[in-house]
């Protein structure tokens, strides 16, 4: 199990979903990853996110 804290969100993180919005500010308070190393391709992974803070708005097309 791996646990990461206070991860900043990238401004362009939502662009791949095709919506005309971008992240103005944001962070993830905590991410827990449970990856079965011995069965990495066949077993389920668990990704738990706690304390997501996100401010989003329209993409500024003039940039």
Secondary structure, 3 states (H helix, E strand, C coil): CEEEEEEECCCCCCHHHCCCEEEEEEEEEEEEEECCHHHCCCCCCEEEEEEEEEEEEECCCCC
